[in-house]
Amino acid sequence: MDMIAVDLTAAPNAKVGSDVTLWGKGLPVEEIAIAAKTISYELFCQVTPRVERIISTV
C-alpha cells in the first residue's frame, strides 16, 4: 500500500486535488525525515511509481 496521512489544520484552503510538496525548496527532506522518525533515503524509497513526480530545478 502507499498511503500517507497529513494534518491540514494549518491549511484550511486545502482540498482534494490540491498540489502538495512532500519535500523540496524551503522544505528539506532531512527535516521531514526527522519529524517522521526515519531517514531521508527511506522516504525516497517509499514513494511508489503511482505518485506523479514533478521535479523542479528552480
For each residue, the residues with C-beta under 8 A, 3 or more apart:
1:
2: 46 47 48 50 51
3:
4:
5:
6: 20
7: 10
8: 11 12 14
9: 12
10: 7
11: 8 14
12: 8 9
13:
14: 8 11 18
15: 18
16:
17:
18: 14 15
19:
20: 6
21: 24 27
22: 29 32 43 47
23: 27 28 29 31 32 43
24: 21 27 56
25: 56 58
26:
27: 21 23 24 31 32
28: 23 31 32
29: 22 23 32 33 40 43 44
30: 33 34 40
31: 23 27 28 34 35
32: 22 23 27 28 29 35 36 40 43
33: 29 30 36 38 39 40 42 43
34: 30 31 37
35: 31 32
36: 32 33 43
37: 34
38: 33 42 43
39: 33 42 43
40: 29 30 32 33 43 44
41: 44 45
42: 33 38 39 45 46
43: 22 23 29 32 33 36 38 39 40 46 47
44: 29 40 41 47
45: 41 42
46: 2 42 43
47: 2 22 43 44 51 53
48: 2 51
49:
50: 2
51: 2 47 48
52:
53: 47
54:
55:
56: 24 25
57:
58: 25
